[in-house]
Amino acid sequence: MAAQGSAEPPSEDLSRLAELHGVATSYSPSPDRTVAASATAVTLALTALGVDTGRPAAALAARERELRDRLLPPTVVCWSGSPPASLGNLPRGTRLRIETEQGETRAAADQLPPGVHRLTATAPDGRVAESHLVVAPARLPTATGRSYGLLVQLYSLLSRRSWGMGDLGDLAELTAWAGRALGAGFVQVNPLHAAVPGAPTDPSPYRPSSRRFPDPVHLRVEDVPEYAHVTDREAVRSLAERAARLREAVLEKGALIDRDAVWELKREALELVREVPLGPGRRAAYADFLAEEGEALEDHATWCALAEVHGSDWSRWPEGLRDPRSAETARARTELMERVDFHCRLAWLTDAQLVASQRAARDAGMPVGIVHDLAVGVHPGGADAWAQQEYFAAGMSVGAPPDAFNARGQDWGLPPWRPDRLAASGYAPYRRLLKALFRYAGALRIDHVMGLFRLWWVPQGHPPTEGTYIRYDAEAMLAILVLEASRAGSVVIGEDLGTVEPGVRETLRERGVLGTSVLWFERDWEGDGRPLPPDRWRADCLATATTHDLPSTAARLTGEHVELRSRLGLLTRELAEERTEAAADTGEWLEVLARLGLLHGTGGGHSTSTEEAEIQAVHRFLLRTPARLVGVWLPDAVGDRRPQNLPGTWDQYPNWRLPIADAEGRPVTLEDLAASPRLHGLVEVLRGERHG
């Protein structure tokens, strides 16, 4: 059954033109329903791709001629062991010249080393084409064995040494303890990307200023070697006292995590650190970092310095400064050189502590280590959007179309990458981003991994319902991902929850990318809708009971997630109806757990409540599945009732600002976790089942 959208659909010429540029003219929110995209949505998407839509017939003819006459696409993919399909379409007698990353010159595409090479094709009629040739392993290697790990929002995990929020010192401590004492194989954290400064700063880690560079707010200041040599000891004492007050406010007085206050304190400390000269070895290491990161780091640091003067939205800066390559920007960079160097130094220090955290994880015996999170996009006013303007689609935002859960659709406020510009560059910004992240990631979780295939573009000033899908070259995006991950020896996990078009999960699995399976969503949707038995779960996934965007397991078992949404006025039905449905859903799962014999207490030297036993049973169930990785939401281990993020809320709920707490809402420190009988009871289950 087909249903048309309310707006006028595109003409035949416009539809064909859209098809040739990867712009969808319809979408299917469900298998039996198709919705047409409006002509306006299609036209604006094409315009954002640089297509002249004033005369669709002429533009169509030009595009058809371009595709017919070109020898090669701008990027060609070759999976190791298979010849590139596009080379088979070249005219007979075409000569190839391949300049490899390794500095070799080849005349054939056989047995090429992995990398992004330069390919030149010369046809018998004299036509010449140049292309980027991506050679990647056919798939990522499968992780040996299986392991369980902890999932945590780093800011929420404070220790008695934190400055008001969890930091990289806490992360290193957590991984060392979890690996050595708990037998955990990984720790997954939220995106640690650089945030956009503001008043207040947006606390969401999923709308960063830069995905390429980390945020120095996560630094453990005392672990910076130069901090011990700050000469103003009175200032150091004052900083320590203020840090203790910030920490105590959160842990003992019920205050929310105040990222801005934490950063203000750390910024003061790091300004003092900047006055301490680097020793010869440290200076050499810093020089190497500057050389390796090159223009990208200089751009990022320049944006940070300019933001201190002109505010954090570059679109409102003086006109000459809106272009990172302008003469005005070059002059400003020179004038602000000390501030630019300060922000370069912060990036280096943060990178070093991230690398040290992963090293601590591996030293503790973790086979994976730290799983970092890659957000789906960046803030339109931030550093990446300023420095990489040519790669972003002007006037567009990423979101999601209307579906059964959100009839109005979603606009995430993130500018999308242009697929044509990415392909023309050989995916250069994407490659640089992945290479930087894999330097300190044992694994990488890719938020909304479906975005490697297509993204919903929403024209600015229009509701999400008036958007359309834009297709990306998924083969090229995956090839780059597999190439960089394999070079680093890292695992890749795709967040593939929600609506996923047919074939995506199969393609990801073929390339060795793990999926994400959350217990409450795993039902036999093609059959009776009942909970999916553990032996029918997929093996190539990270299996969890919940995520940062969902109720904690304790809240779901007790129904407190429904009460929370009721208090905030977020229910769309009567409270009694919501309670009944939630209880039925939970009850159905508990019946499954009981039938499988998973609902029983555990040892561990303390009495186990019914709630604890049920949470343990949930994780016994996860371990009965063939999932290669099993994740434990760390707040579940202490009975935390509150979600870290409640989608659909902004100031109604303290998203991204809550410390981990126990069942009574009392904050729990890292030191408390290490001594928690409840946590150790759950770990005993995990270790016993895993090895049983």
Protein Blocks (a to p, Z undefined) as FASTA:
>chain_A
ZZddfbdcddfklmmmmmmnopafbdcfbfkbccdddfklmmmmmmmnopafklmmlmmm
mmmmmmmmpmbdfbdcddehiacfklmmpcehiacddddfkopacfbfehiaeddddddd
ddfkopacddddddddfbdcddehjdddddddfklmccfkbghiacfklmmmmmmmmmmm
nopabdcdddfbdcdddddddfbfklcfblkbccfklpcfklpmklmmpfblmlmmmmmm
mmmmmmmmmmmnopacdfklmmmmmmmmmmmmmmpccdfklmmmmmmmmmmnmmmlmmmm
mmmmmmmmnopafklgcfklmpmkbmklmmmmmmmmmmmmmmmmmmmmmmmmmmmmmmmm
mmnopanlpaddddfbdcfklmklmmmmmmpcghiacdddddfklmnopaehiacddfkl
mmmnoommmmmmmmmmmmmpcbdcdehkllmmoccdddehiafklgccddddfklmmmmm
mmmmmmnopacdddfehjddehklmmmmmnopacdddfklmccfklnopacdfklpcfbb
cddfbdfkbccfklmmnommmmmmmmnopafbdfklmmmmmmmmmmmmmmmmmmnopacc
dehhpacdfklmmmmmmmmmmmmpmbfbdcddfklmnopabdfbdghiaklpcghiaccd
dfkopacdfklmmmmmklmmmmmmmmmmmmZZ
